[in-house]
Amino acid sequence: MSKFRVSFYKTLRHASGHSSKHLLRQLDLTSDSPSGALVAAEGLFDQRGSEIDCVEVVNISPATHGVANTASA
């Protein structure tokens, strides 16, 4: 089992034409895999009306660090 940080983002467009990612919710979970952590996080976070357009899953276990999986909706 590894620890994963699952972050849900929405991209905000600014009047200047630039965009930035806005963190909506971040959860730290224990799972066997990045996809398992994502499924668990989706079950804990009510996504209705939040307009999530990016999800990031990062392995935060002490032995390994790094982006495990990044997906855009």
PQR file of N, CA, C, O and H, with PARSE charges and radii, in Angstrom:
ATOM      1  N   MET A   1       0.840  -1.179   0.000 -0.4000 1.5000
ATOM      2  CA  MET A   1       0.000   0.000   0.000 -0.0000 2.0000
ATOM      3  C   MET A   1       0.889   1.248   0.000  0.5500 1.7000
ATOM      4  O   MET A   1       1.909   1.311   0.686 -0.5500 1.4000
ATOM      5  N   SER A   2       0.475   2.217  -0.777 -0.4000 1.5000
ATOM      6  CA  SER A   2       1.194   3.487  -0.868 -0.0000 2.0000
ATOM      7  C   SER A   2       0.252   4.635  -0.542  0.5500 1.7000
ATOM      8  O   SER A   2      -0.969   4.497  -0.601 -0.5500 1.4000
ATOM      9  H   SER A   2      -0.354   2.166  -1.335  0.4000 1.0000
ATOM     10  N   LYS A   3       0.847   5.769  -0.197 -0.4000 1.5000
ATOM     11  CA  LYS A   3       0.045   6.977   0.052 -0.0000 2.0000
ATOM     12  C   LYS A   3       0.044   7.825  -1.214  0.5500 1.7000
ATOM     13  O   LYS A   3       1.079   8.009  -1.855 -0.5500 1.4000
ATOM     14  H   LYS A   3       1.840   5.881  -0.149  0.4000 1.0000
ATOM     15  N   PHE A   4      -1.131   8.336  -1.562 -0.4000 1.5000
ATOM     16  CA  PHE A   4      -1.289   9.172  -2.741 -0.0000 2.0000
ATOM     17  C   PHE A   4      -2.016  10.458  -2.368  0.5500 1.7000
ATOM     18  O   PHE A   4      -2.902  10.456  -1.513 -0.5500 1.4000
ATOM     19  H   PHE A   4      -1.971   8.186  -1.042  0.4000 1.0000
ATOM     20  N   ARG A   5      -1.637  11.538  -3.008 -0.4000 1.5000
ATOM     21  CA  ARG A   5      -2.342  12.813  -2.870 -0.0000 2.0000
ATOM     22  C   ARG A   5      -3.112  13.038  -4.170  0.5500 1.7000
ATOM     23  O   ARG A   5      -2.521  13.113  -5.247 -0.5500 1.4000
ATOM     24  H   ARG A   5      -0.917  11.539  -3.702  0.4000 1.0000
ATOM     25  N   VAL A   6      -4.430  13.144  -4.058 -0.4000 1.5000
ATOM     26  CA  VAL A   6      -5.294  13.356  -5.216 -0.0000 2.0000
ATOM     27  C   VAL A   6      -5.788  14.801  -5.165  0.5500 1.7000
ATOM     28  O   VAL A   6      -6.408  15.215  -4.186 -0.5500 1.4000
ATOM     29  H   VAL A   6      -4.910  13.083  -3.183  0.4000 1.0000
ATOM     30  N   SER A   7      -5.509  15.564  -6.222 -0.4000 1.5000
ATOM     31  CA  SER A   7      -5.878  16.979  -6.291 -0.0000 2.0000
ATOM     32  C   SER A   7      -6.837  17.205  -7.457  0.5500 1.7000
ATOM     33  O   SER A   7      -6.604  16.736  -8.571 -0.5500 1.4000
ATOM     34  H   SER A   7      -5.005  15.227  -7.018  0.4000 1.0000
ATOM     35  N   PHE A   8      -7.913  17.928  -7.179 -0.4000 1.5000
ATOM     36  CA  PHE A   8      -8.906  18.269  -8.195 -0.0000 2.0000
ATOM     37  C   PHE A   8      -8.777  19.760  -8.508  0.5500 1.7000
ATOM     38  O   PHE A   8      -8.792  20.591  -7.601 -0.5500 1.4000
ATOM     39  H   PHE A   8      -8.101  18.308  -6.273  0.4000 1.0000
ATOM     40  N   TYR A   9      -8.651  20.095  -9.796 -0.4000 1.5000
ATOM     41  CA  TYR A   9      -8.436  21.474 -10.222 -0.0000 2.0000
ATOM     42  C   TYR A   9      -9.484  21.932 -11.226  0.5500 1.7000
ATOM     43  O   TYR A   9     -10.096  21.130 -11.931 -0.5500 1.4000
ATOM     44  H   TYR A   9      -8.640  19.420 -10.533  0.4000 1.0000
ATOM     45  N   LYS A  10      -9.670  23.244 -11.266 -0.4000 1.5000
ATOM     46  CA  LYS A  10     -10.462  23.901 -12.302 -0.0000 2.0000
ATOM     47  C   LYS A  10      -9.572  24.988 -12.898  0.5500 1.7000
ATOM     48  O   LYS A  10      -8.923  25.734 -12.165 -0.5500 1.4000
ATOM     49  H   LYS A  10      -9.173  23.896 -10.692  0.4000 1.0000
ATOM     50  N   THR A  11      -9.540  25.077 -14.219 -0.4000 1.5000
ATOM     51  CA  THR A  11      -8.747  26.106 -14.880 -0.0000 2.0000
ATOM     52  C   THR A  11      -9.561  27.391 -14.951  0.5500 1.7000
ATOM     53  O   THR A  11     -10.684  27.399 -15.455 -0.5500 1.4000
ATOM     54  H   THR A  11     -10.067  24.470 -14.815  0.4000 1.0000
ATOM     55  N   LEU A  12      -8.988  28.472 -14.444 -0.4000 1.5000
ATOM     56  CA  LEU A  12      -9.650  29.774 -14.476 -0.0000 2.0000
ATOM     57  C   LEU A  12      -9.012  30.636 -15.558  0.5500 1.7000
ATOM     58  O   LEU A  12      -7.787  30.717 -15.653 -0.5500 1.4000
ATOM     59  H   LEU A  12      -8.076  28.466 -14.034  0.4000 1.0000
ATOM     60  N   ARG A  13      -9.828  31.268 -16.358 -0.4000 1.5000
ATOM     61  CA  ARG A  13      -9.356  32.169 -17.409 -0.0000 2.0000
ATOM     62  C   ARG A  13      -9.444  33.604 -16.885  0.5500 1.7000
ATOM     63  O   ARG A  13     -10.467  34.014 -16.338 -0.5500 1.4000
ATOM     64  H   ARG A  13     -10.823  31.202 -16.281  0.4000 1.0000
ATOM     65  N   HIS A  14      -8.370  34.349 -17.058 -0.4000 1.5000
ATOM     66  CA  HIS A  14      -8.314  35.734 -16.602 -0.0000 2.0000
ATOM     67  C   HIS A  14      -8.603  36.676 -17.763  0.5500 1.7000
ATOM     68  O   HIS A  14      -8.438  36.309 -18.926 -0.5500 1.4000
ATOM     69  H   HIS A  14      -7.539  34.016 -17.503  0.4000 1.0000
ATOM     70  N   ALA A  15      -9.028  37.872 -17.447 -0.4000 1.5000
ATOM     71  CA  ALA A  15      -9.337  38.870 -18.474 -0.0000 2.0000
ATOM     72  C   ALA A  15      -8.126  39.173 -19.348  0.5500 1.7000
ATOM     73  O   ALA A  15      -8.281  39.560 -20.506 -0.5500 1.4000
ATOM     74  H   ALA A  15      -9.162  38.170 -16.502  0.4000 1.0000
ATOM     75  N   SER A  16      -6.936  39.004 -18.814 -0.4000 1.5000
ATOM     76  CA  SER A  16      -5.707  39.269 -19.560 -0.0000 2.0000
ATOM     77  C   SER A  16      -5.401  38.186 -20.591  0.5500 1.7000
ATOM     78  O   SER A  16      -4.465  38.319 -21.379 -0.5500 1.4000
ATOM     79  H   SER A  16      -6.810  38.689 -17.873  0.4000 1.0000
ATOM     80  N   GLY A  17      -6.201  37.103 -20.584 -0.4000 1.5000
ATOM     81  CA  GLY A  17      -5.980  36.018 -21.518 -0.0000 2.0000
ATOM     82  C   GLY A  17      -5.184  34.861 -20.932  0.5500 1.7000
ATOM     83  O   GLY A  17      -5.083  33.801 -21.550 -0.5500 1.4000
ATOM     84  H   GLY A  17      -6.961  36.994 -19.944  0.4000 1.0000
ATOM     85  N   HIS A  18      -4.624  35.053 -19.759 -0.4000 1.5000
ATOM     86  CA  HIS A  18      -3.874  33.986 -19.098 -0.0000 2.0000
ATOM     87  C   HIS A  18      -4.838  33.056 -18.350  0.5500 1.7000
ATOM     88  O   HIS A  18      -5.972  33.425 -18.047 -0.5500 1.4000
ATOM     89  H   HIS A  18      -4.706  35.914 -19.257  0.4000 1.0000
ATOM     90  N   SER A  19      -4.364  31.864 -18.068 -0.4000 1.5000
ATOM     91  CA  SER A  19      -5.156  30.933 -17.286 -0.0000 2.0000
ATOM     92  C   SER A  19      -4.306  30.367 -16.156  0.5500 1.7000
ATOM     93  O   SER A  19      -3.076  30.364 -16.220 -0.5500 1.4000
ATOM     94  H   SER A  19      -3.442  31.564 -18.314  0.4000 1.0000
ATOM     95  N   SER A  20      -4.990  29.887 -15.120 -0.4000 1.5000
ATOM     96  CA  SER A  20      -4.288  29.279 -13.997 -0.0000 2.0000
ATOM     97  C   SER A  20      -5.149  28.172 -13.413  0.5500 1.7000
ATOM     98  O   SER A  20      -6.376  28.196 -13.507 -0.5500 1.4000
ATOM     99  H   SER A  20      -5.988  29.889 -15.068  0.4000 1.0000
ATOM    100  N   LYS A  21      -4.468  27.190 -12.800 -0.4000 1.5000
ATOM    101  CA  LYS A  21      -5.184  26.094 -12.150 -0.0000 2.0000
ATOM    102  C   LYS A  21      -5.583  26.527 -10.744  0.5500 1.7000
ATOM    103  O   LYS A  21      -4.768  27.065  -9.995 -0.5500 1.4000
ATOM    104  H   LYS A  21      -3.471  27.170 -12.723  0.4000 1.0000
ATOM    105  N   HIS A  22      -6.848  26.288 -10.394 -0.4000 1.5000
ATOM    106  CA  HIS A  22      -7.379  26.618  -9.078 -0.0000 2.0000
ATOM    107  C   HIS A  22      -7.688  25.307  -8.359  0.5500 1.7000
ATOM    108  O   HIS A  22      -8.498  24.512  -8.837 -0.5500 1.4000
ATOM    109  H   HIS A  22      -7.511  25.851 -11.003  0.4000 1.0000
ATOM    110  N   LEU A  23      -7.049  25.080  -7.218 -0.4000 1.5000
ATOM    111  CA  LEU A  23      -7.241  23.856  -6.454 -0.0000 2.0000
ATOM    112  C   LEU A  23      -8.622  23.871  -5.807  0.5500 1.7000
ATOM    113  O   LEU A  23      -8.942  24.769  -5.029 -0.5500 1.4000
ATOM    114  H   LEU A  23      -6.392  25.726  -6.830  0.4000 1.0000
ATOM    115  N   LEU A  24      -9.441  22.865  -6.137 -0.4000 1.5000
ATOM    116  CA  LEU A  24     -10.777  22.753  -5.555 -0.0000 2.0000
ATOM    117  C   LEU A  24     -10.782  21.881  -4.307  0.5500 1.7000
ATOM    118  O   LEU A  24     -11.462  22.185  -3.327 -0.5500 1.4000
ATOM    119  H   LEU A  24      -9.181  22.135  -6.769  0.4000 1.0000
ATOM    120  N   ARG A  25     -10.015  20.793  -4.353 -0.4000 1.5000
ATOM    121  CA  ARG A  25      -9.991  19.852  -3.226 -0.0000 2.0000
ATOM    122  C   ARG A  25      -8.745  18.997  -3.329  0.5500 1.7000
ATOM    123  O   ARG A  25      -8.298  18.675  -4.429 -0.5500 1.4000
ATOM    124  H   ARG A  25      -9.463  20.545  -5.150  0.4000 1.0000
ATOM    125  N   GLN A  26      -8.180  18.625  -2.185 -0.4000 1.5000
ATOM    126  CA  GLN A  26      -6.999  17.766  -2.159 -0.0000 2.0000
ATOM    127  C   GLN A  26      -7.196  16.731  -1.054  0.5500 1.7000
ATOM    128  O   GLN A  26      -7.529  17.071   0.080 -0.5500 1.4000
ATOM    129  H   GLN A  26      -8.544  18.886  -1.291  0.4000 1.0000
ATOM    130  N   LEU A  27      -6.985  15.464  -1.403 -0.4000 1.5000
ATOM    131  CA  LEU A  27      -7.168  14.369  -0.453 -0.0000 2.0000
ATOM    132  C   LEU A  27      -5.922  13.496  -0.411  0.5500 1.7000
ATOM    133  O   LEU A  27      -5.338  13.210  -1.456 -0.5500 1.4000
ATOM    134  H   LEU A  27      -6.714  15.187  -2.325  0.4000 1.0000
ATOM    135  N   ASP A  28      -5.505  13.067   0.778 -0.4000 1.5000
ATOM    136  CA  ASP A  28      -4.413  12.113   0.940 -0.0000 2.0000
ATOM    137  C   ASP A  28      -5.030  10.767   1.297  0.5500 1.7000
ATOM    138  O   ASP A  28      -5.757  10.646   2.283 -0.5500 1.4000
ATOM    139  H   ASP A  28      -5.980  13.300   1.627  0.4000 1.0000
ATOM    140  N   LEU A  29      -4.729   9.746   0.474 -0.4000 1.5000
ATOM    141  CA  LEU A  29      -5.337   8.430   0.637 -0.0000 2.0000
ATOM    142  C   LEU A  29      -4.288   7.333   0.548  0.5500 1.7000
ATOM    143  O   LEU A  29      -3.217   7.529  -0.026 -0.5500 1.4000
ATOM    144  H   LEU A  29      -4.138   9.844  -0.327  0.4000 1.0000
ATOM    145  N   THR A  30      -4.604   6.182   1.118 -0.4000 1.5000
ATOM    146  CA  THR A  30      -3.764   4.995   0.999 -0.0000 2.0000
ATOM    147  C   THR A  30      -4.442   4.045   0.023  0.5500 1.7000
ATOM    148  O   THR A  30      -5.638   3.775   0.133 -0.5500 1.4000
ATOM    149  H   THR A  30      -5.475   6.023   1.585  0.4000 1.0000
ATOM    150  N   SER A  31      -3.662   3.537  -0.937 -0.4000 1.5000
ATOM    151  CA  SER A  31      -4.225   2.656  -1.950 -0.0000 2.0000
ATOM    152  C   SER A  31      -3.131   1.764  -2.530  0.5500 1.7000
ATOM    153  O   SER A  31      -1.941   2.019  -2.342 -0.5500 1.4000
ATOM    154  H   SER A  31      -2.691   3.757  -1.026  0.4000 1.0000
ATOM    155  N   ASP A  32      -3.547   0.720  -3.235 -0.4000 1.5000
ATOM    156  CA  ASP A  32      -2.604  -0.176  -3.911 -0.0000 2.0000
ATOM    157  C   ASP A  32      -2.048   0.440  -5.187  0.5500 1.7000
ATOM    158  O   ASP A  32      -0.963   0.066  -5.634 -0.5500 1.4000
ATOM    159  H   ASP A  32      -4.513   0.513  -3.388  0.4000 1.0000
ATOM    160  N   SER A  33      -2.788   1.390  -5.782 -0.4000 1.5000
ATOM    161  CA  SER A  33      -2.384   1.948  -7.076 -0.0000 2.0000
ATOM    162  C   SER A  33      -2.895   3.379  -7.222  0.5500 1.7000
ATOM    163  O   SER A  33      -3.793   3.794  -6.490 -0.5500 1.4000
ATOM    164  H   SER A  33      -3.668   1.694  -5.418  0.4000 1.0000
ATOM    165  N   PRO A  34      -2.328   4.137  -8.166 -0.5600 1.5000
ATOM    166  CA  PRO A  34      -2.823   5.493  -8.423  0.2800 2.0000
ATOM    167  C   PRO A  34      -4.287   5.490  -8.853  0.5500 1.7000
ATOM    168  O   PRO A  34      -5.060   6.350  -8.432 -0.5500 1.4000
ATOM    169  N   SER A  35      -4.668   4.531  -9.687 -0.4000 1.5000
ATOM    170  CA  SER A  35      -6.059   4.495 -10.148 -0.0000 2.0000
ATOM    171  C   SER A  35      -7.010   4.165  -9.002  0.5500 1.7000
ATOM    172  O   SER A  35      -8.132   4.669  -8.965 -0.5500 1.4000
ATOM    173  H   SER A  35      -4.040   3.833 -10.030  0.4000 1.0000
ATOM    174  N   GLY A  36      -6.570   3.322  -8.068 -0.4000 1.5000
ATOM    175  CA  GLY A  36      -7.381   3.027  -6.887 -0.0000 2.0000
ATOM    176  C   GLY A  36      -7.569   4.247  -6.009  0.5500 1.7000
ATOM    177  O   GLY A  36      -8.650   4.463  -5.460 -0.5500 1.4000
ATOM    178  H   GLY A  36      -5.658   2.913  -8.099  0.4000 1.0000
ATOM    179  N   ALA A  37      -6.513   5.052  -5.874 -0.4000 1.5000
ATOM    180  CA  ALA A  37      -6.607   6.292  -5.100 -0.0000 2.0000
ATOM    181  C   ALA A  37      -7.568   7.271  -5.767  0.5500 1.7000
ATOM    182  O   ALA A  37      -8.342   7.948  -5.091 -0.5500 1.4000
ATOM    183  H   ALA A  37      -5.636   4.877  -6.320  0.4000 1.0000
ATOM    184  N   LEU A  38      -7.517   7.342  -7.088 -0.4000 1.5000
ATOM    185  CA  LEU A  38      -8.412   8.241  -7.824 -0.0000 2.0000
ATOM    186  C   LEU A  38      -9.865   7.822  -7.639  0.5500 1.7000
ATOM    187  O   LEU A  38     -10.724   8.664  -7.381 -0.5500 1.4000
ATOM    188  H   LEU A  38      -6.888   6.792  -7.638  0.4000 1.0000
ATOM    189  N   VAL A  39     -10.144   6.541  -7.769 -0.4000 1.5000
ATOM    190  CA  VAL A  39     -11.517   6.042  -7.599 -0.0000 2.0000
ATOM    191  C   VAL A  39     -12.017   6.343  -6.182  0.5500 1.7000
ATOM    192  O   VAL A  39     -13.155   6.777  -6.004 -0.5500 1.4000
ATOM    193  H   VAL A  39      -9.445   5.857  -7.979  0.4000 1.0000
ATOM    194  N   ALA A  40     -11.168   6.114  -5.177 -0.4000 1.5000
ATOM    195  CA  ALA A  40     -11.558   6.391  -3.791 -0.0000 2.0000
ATOM    196  C   ALA A  40     -11.813   7.877  -3.582  0.5500 1.7000
ATOM    197  O   ALA A  40     -12.779   8.250  -2.918 -0.5500 1.4000
ATOM    198  H   ALA A  40     -10.243   5.761  -5.322  0.4000 1.0000
ATOM    199  N   ALA A  41     -10.958   8.728  -4.141 -0.4000 1.5000
ATOM    200  CA  ALA A  41     -11.115  10.178  -3.987 -0.0000 2.0000
ATOM    201  C   ALA A  41     -12.390  10.667  -4.660  0.5500 1.7000
ATOM    202  O   ALA A  41     -13.098  11.518  -4.123 -0.5500 1.4000
ATOM    203  H   ALA A  41     -10.173   8.425  -4.680  0.4000 1.0000
ATOM    204  N   GLU A  42     -12.678  10.127  -5.832 -0.4000 1.5000
ATOM    205  CA  GLU A  42     -13.910  10.520  -6.531 -0.0000 2.0000
ATOM    206  C   GLU A  42     -15.138  10.159  -5.715  0.5500 1.7000
ATOM    207  O   GLU A  42     -16.146  10.863  -5.774 -0.5500 1.4000
ATOM    208  H   GLU A  42     -12.103   9.435  -6.269  0.4000 1.0000
ATOM    209  N   GLY A  43     -15.071   9.076  -4.957 -0.4000 1.5000
ATOM    210  CA  GLY A  43     -16.182   8.684  -4.101 -0.0000 2.0000
ATOM    211  C   GLY A  43     -16.350   9.581  -2.885  0.5500 1.7000
ATOM    212  O   GLY A  43     -17.448   9.677  -2.336 -0.5500 1.4000
ATOM    213  H   GLY A  43     -14.252   8.504  -4.910  0.4000 1.0000
ATOM    214  N   LEU A  44     -15.274  10.241  -2.454 -0.4000 1.5000
ATOM    215  CA  LEU A  44     -15.321  11.110  -1.277 -0.0000 2.0000
ATOM    216  C   LEU A  44     -15.622  12.566  -1.610  0.5500 1.7000
ATOM    217  O   LEU A  44     -16.032  13.328  -0.734 -0.5500 1.4000
ATOM    218  H   LEU A  44     -14.383  10.163  -2.900  0.4000 1.0000
ATOM    219  N   PHE A  45     -15.425  12.960  -2.863 -0.4000 1.5000
ATOM    220  CA  PHE A  45     -15.569  14.358  -3.264 -0.0000 2.0000
ATOM    221  C   PHE A  45     -16.759  14.499  -4.192  0.5500 1.7000
ATOM    222  O   PHE A  45     -16.758  13.945  -5.291 -0.5500 1.4000
ATOM    223  H   PHE A  45     -15.092  12.341  -3.574  0.4000 1.0000
ATOM    224  N   ASP A  46     -17.774  15.233  -3.762 -0.4000 1.5000
ATOM    225  CA  ASP A  46     -18.959  15.465  -4.585 -0.0000 2.0000
ATOM    226  C   ASP A  46     -18.590  16.430  -5.697  0.5500 1.7000
ATOM    227  O   ASP A  46     -18.388  17.619  -5.450 -0.5500 1.4000
ATOM    228  H   ASP A  46     -17.774  15.682  -2.869  0.4000 1.0000
ATOM    229  N   GLN A  47     -18.501  15.925  -6.919 -0.4000 1.5000
ATOM    230  CA  GLN A  47     -18.016  16.704  -8.048 -0.0000 2.0000
ATOM    231  C   GLN A  47     -19.125  17.456  -8.788  0.5500 1.7000
ATOM    232  O   GLN A  47     -18.834  18.232  -9.698 -0.5500 1.4000
ATOM    233  H   GLN A  47     -18.666  14.959  -7.119  0.4000 1.0000
ATOM    234  N   ARG A  48     -20.373  17.244  -8.417 -0.4000 1.5000
ATOM    235  CA  ARG A  48     -21.475  17.904  -9.112 -0.0000 2.0000
ATOM    236  C   ARG A  48     -21.347  19.420  -8.999  0.5500 1.7000
ATOM    237  O   ARG A  48     -21.224  19.966  -7.902 -0.5500 1.4000
ATOM    238  H   ARG A  48     -20.609  16.614  -7.678  0.4000 1.0000
ATOM    239  N   GLY A  49     -21.378  20.079 -10.130 -0.4000 1.5000
ATOM    240  CA  GLY A  49     -21.335  21.534 -10.162 -0.0000 2.0000
ATOM    241  C   GLY A  49     -19.970  22.146  -9.945  0.5500 1.7000
ATOM    242  O   GLY A  49     -19.850  23.371  -9.929 -0.5500 1.4000
ATOM    243  H   GLY A  49     -21.477  19.636 -11.021  0.4000 1.0000
ATOM    244  N   SER A  50     -18.936  21.341  -9.778 -0.4000 1.5000
ATOM    245  CA  SER A  50     -17.613  21.903  -9.487 -0.0000 2.0000
ATOM    246  C   SER A  50     -16.784  22.168 -10.746  0.5500 1.7000
ATOM    247  O   SER A  50     -15.769  22.861 -10.680 -0.5500 1.4000
ATOM    248  H   SER A  50     -19.033  20.345  -9.791  0.4000 1.0000
ATOM    249  N   GLU A  51     -17.203  21.630 -11.880 -0.4000 1.5000
ATOM    250  CA  GLU A  51     -16.530  21.860 -13.160 -0.0000 2.0000
ATOM    251  C   GLU A  51     -15.039  21.520 -13.113  0.5500 1.7000
ATOM    252  O   GLU A  51     -14.206  22.305 -13.566 -0.5500 1.4000
ATOM    253  H   GLU A  51     -18.027  21.067 -11.934  0.4000 1.0000
ATOM    254  N   ILE A  52     -14.713  20.373 -12.577 -0.4000 1.5000
ATOM    255  CA  ILE A  52     -13.332  19.893 -12.530 -0.0000 2.0000
ATOM    256  C   ILE A  52     -12.855  19.629 -13.945  0.5500 1.7000
ATOM    257  O   ILE A  52     -13.547  18.968 -14.720 -0.5500 1.4000
ATOM    258  H   ILE A  52     -15.390  19.735 -12.210  0.4000 1.0000
ATOM    259  N   ASP A  53     -11.675  20.139 -14.292 -0.4000 1.5000
ATOM    260  CA  ASP A  53     -11.137  19.844 -15.621 -0.0000 2.0000
ATOM    261  C   ASP A  53      -9.741  19.234 -15.567  0.5500 1.7000
ATOM    262  O   ASP A  53      -9.139  18.975 -16.609 -0.5500 1.4000
ATOM    263  H   ASP A  53     -11.113  20.675 -13.663  0.4000 1.0000
ATOM    264  N   CYS A  54      -9.218  19.001 -14.354 -0.4000 1.5000
ATOM    265  CA  CYS A  54      -7.916  18.362 -14.227 -0.0000 2.0000
ATOM    266  C   CYS A  54      -7.834  17.654 -12.879  0.5500 1.7000
ATOM    267  O   CYS A  54      -8.242  18.199 -11.853 -0.5500 1.4000
ATOM    268  H   CYS A  54      -9.707  19.212 -13.507  0.4000 1.0000
ATOM    269  N   VAL A  55      -7.304  16.441 -12.894 -0.4000 1.5000
ATOM    270  CA  VAL A  55      -7.080  15.670 -11.671 -0.0000 2.0000
ATOM    271  C   VAL A  55      -5.627  15.232 -11.678  0.5500 1.7000
ATOM    272  O   VAL A  55      -5.108  14.779 -12.698 -0.5500 1.4000
ATOM    273  H   VAL A  55      -6.972  15.998 -13.727  0.4000 1.0000
ATOM    274  N   GLU A  56      -4.972  15.373 -10.524 -0.4000 1.5000
ATOM    275  CA  GLU A  56      -3.568  14.982 -10.413 -0.0000 2.0000
ATOM    276  C   GLU A  56      -3.435  13.999  -9.251  0.5500 1.7000
ATOM    277  O   GLU A  56      -3.937  14.256  -8.157 -0.5500 1.4000
ATOM    278  H   GLU A  56      -5.394  15.741  -9.696  0.4000 1.0000
ATOM    279  N   VAL A  57      -2.764  12.883  -9.488 -0.4000 1.5000
ATOM    280  CA  VAL A  57      -2.506  11.889  -8.449 -0.0000 2.0000
ATOM    281  C   VAL A  57      -0.993  11.795  -8.271  0.5500 1.7000
ATOM    282  O   VAL A  57      -0.269  11.498  -9.221 -0.5500 1.4000
ATOM    283  H   VAL A  57      -2.356  12.675 -10.377  0.4000 1.0000
ATOM    284  N   VAL A  58      -0.518  12.049  -7.047 -0.4000 1.5000
ATOM    285  CA  VAL A  58       0.917  12.046  -6.758 -0.0000 2.0000
ATOM    286  C   VAL A  58       1.199  11.029  -5.651  0.5500 1.7000
ATOM    287  O   VAL A  58       0.510  11.008  -4.632 -0.5500 1.4000
ATOM    288  H   VAL A  58      -1.107  12.291  -6.275  0.4000 1.0000
ATOM    289  N   ASN A  59       2.204  10.196  -5.854 -0.4000 1.5000
ATOM    290  CA  ASN A  59       2.634   9.247  -4.842 -0.0000 2.0000
ATOM    291  C   ASN A  59       3.418  10.010  -3.776  0.5500 1.7000
ATOM    292  O   ASN A  59       4.461  10.591  -4.074 -0.5500 1.4000
ATOM    293  H   ASN A  59       2.764  10.213  -6.682  0.4000 1.0000
ATOM    294  N   ILE A  60       2.928  10.014  -2.541 -0.4000 1.5000
ATOM    295  CA  ILE A  60       3.596  10.746  -1.460 -0.0000 2.0000
ATOM    296  C   ILE A  60       4.168   9.793  -0.415  0.5500 1.7000
ATOM    297  O   ILE A  60       4.464  10.210   0.704 -0.5500 1.4000
ATOM    298  H   ILE A  60       2.080   9.542  -2.298  0.4000 1.0000
ATOM    299  N   SER A  61       4.326   8.519  -0.768 -0.4000 1.5000
ATOM    300  CA  SER A  61       4.946   7.559   0.136 -0.0000 2.0000
ATOM    301  C   SER A  61       6.385   7.987   0.397  0.5500 1.7000
ATOM    302  O   SER A  61       7.030   8.534  -0.498 -0.5500 1.4000
ATOM    303  H   SER A  61       4.085   8.180  -1.677  0.4000 1.0000
ATOM    304  N   PRO A  62       6.902   7.753   1.594 -0.5600 1.5000
ATOM    305  CA  PRO A  62       8.256   8.197   1.936  0.2800 2.0000
ATOM    306  C   PRO A  62       9.348   7.700   0.990  0.5500 1.7000
ATOM    307  O   PRO A  62      10.297   8.436   0.718 -0.5500 1.4000
ATOM    308  N   ALA A  63       9.239   6.481   0.486 -0.4000 1.5000
ATOM    309  CA  ALA A  63      10.298   5.911  -0.348 -0.0000 2.0000
ATOM    310  C   ALA A  63      10.297   6.459  -1.775  0.5500 1.7000
ATOM    311  O   ALA A  63      11.352   6.543  -2.404 -0.5500 1.4000
ATOM    312  H   ALA A  63       8.469   5.883   0.707  0.4000 1.0000
ATOM    313  N   THR A  64       9.129   6.831  -2.288 -0.4000 1.5000
ATOM    314  CA  THR A  64       9.042   7.304  -3.674 -0.0000 2.0000
ATOM    315  C   THR A  64       8.186   8.554  -3.750  0.5500 1.7000
ATOM    316  O   THR A  64       7.150   8.658  -3.093 -0.5500 1.4000
ATOM    317  H   THR A  64       8.272   6.763  -1.777  0.4000 1.0000
ATOM    318  N   HIS A  65       8.625   9.482  -4.548 -0.4000 1.5000
ATOM    319  CA  HIS A  65       7.861  10.702  -4.790 -0.0000 2.0000
ATOM    320  C   HIS A  65       7.747  10.890  -6.284  0.5500 1.7000
ATOM    321  O   HIS A  65       8.607  10.436  -7.038 -0.5500 1.4000
ATOM    322  H   HIS A  65       9.466   9.397  -5.083  0.4000 1.0000
ATOM    323  N   GLY A  66       6.698  11.552  -6.715 -0.4000 1.5000
ATOM    324  CA  GLY A  66       6.548  11.838  -8.126 -0.0000 2.0000
ATOM    325  C   GLY A  66       5.109  11.768  -8.566  0.5500 1.7000
ATOM    326  O   GLY A  66       4.248  11.264  -7.844 -0.5500 1.4000
ATOM    327  H   GLY A  66       5.999  11.920  -6.102  0.4000 1.0000
ATOM    328  N   VAL A  67       4.856  12.266  -9.735 -0.4000 1.5000
ATOM    329  CA  VAL A  67       3.503  12.246 -10.287 -0.0000 2.0000
ATOM    330  C   VAL A  67       3.197  10.837 -10.731  0.5500 1.7000
ATOM    331  O   VAL A  67       3.920  10.276 -11.555 -0.5500 1.4000
ATOM    332  H   VAL A  67       5.556  12.675 -10.322  0.4000 1.0000
ATOM    333  N   ALA A  68       2.149  10.260 -10.205 -0.4000 1.5000
ATOM    334  CA  ALA A  68       1.784   8.890 -10.549 -0.0000 2.0000
ATOM    335  C   ALA A  68       0.841   8.870 -11.742  0.5500 1.7000
ATOM    336  O   ALA A  68       0.903   7.970 -12.580 -0.5500 1.4000
ATOM    337  H   ALA A  68       1.562  10.716  -9.536  0.4000 1.0000
ATOM    338  N   ASN A  69      -0.021   9.857 -11.812 -0.4000 1.5000
ATOM    339  CA  ASN A  69      -1.013   9.855 -12.877 -0.0000 2.0000
ATOM    340  C   ASN A  69      -1.640  11.231 -12.944  0.5500 1.7000
ATOM    341  O   ASN A  69      -2.036  11.778 -11.915 -0.5500 1.4000
ATOM    342  H   ASN A  69      -0.072  10.588 -11.131  0.4000 1.0000
ATOM    343  N   THR A  70      -1.736  11.791 -14.114 -0.4000 1.5000
ATOM    344  CA  THR A  70      -2.414  13.066 -14.304 -0.0000 2.0000
ATOM    345  C   THR A  70      -3.421  12.889 -15.405  0.5500 1.7000
ATOM    346  O   THR A  70      -3.100  12.346 -16.463 -0.5500 1.4000
ATOM    347  H   THR A  70      -1.414  11.346 -14.949  0.4000 1.0000
ATOM    348  N   ALA A  71      -4.631  13.337 -15.174 -0.4000 1.5000
ATOM    349  CA  ALA A  71      -5.685  13.195 -16.179 -0.0000 2.0000
ATOM    350  C   ALA A  71      -6.448  14.484 -16.302  0.5500 1.7000
ATOM    351  O   ALA A  71      -6.648  15.188 -15.312 -0.5500 1.4000
ATOM    352  H   ALA A  71      -4.892  13.777 -14.314  0.4000 1.0000
ATOM    353  N   SER A  72      -6.877  14.804 -17.501 -0.4000 1.5000
ATOM    354  CA  SER A  72      -7.720  15.966 -17.735 -0.0000 2.0000
ATOM    355  C   SER A  72      -9.075  15.492 -18.203  0.5500 1.7000
ATOM    356  O   SER A  72      -9.189  14.534 -18.968 -0.5500 1.4000
ATOM    357  H   SER A  72      -6.715  14.232 -18.305  0.4000 1.0000
ATOM    358  N   ALA A  73     -10.096  16.173 -17.737 -0.4000 1.5000
ATOM    359  CA  ALA A  73     -11.463  15.809 -18.129 -0.0000 2.0000
ATOM    360  C   ALA A  73     -11.836  16.476 -19.440  0.5500 1.7000
ATOM    361  O   ALA A  73     -12.949  16.290 -19.932 -0.5500 1.4000
ATOM    362  H   ALA A  73     -10.003  16.951 -17.116  0.4000 1.0000
TER
END
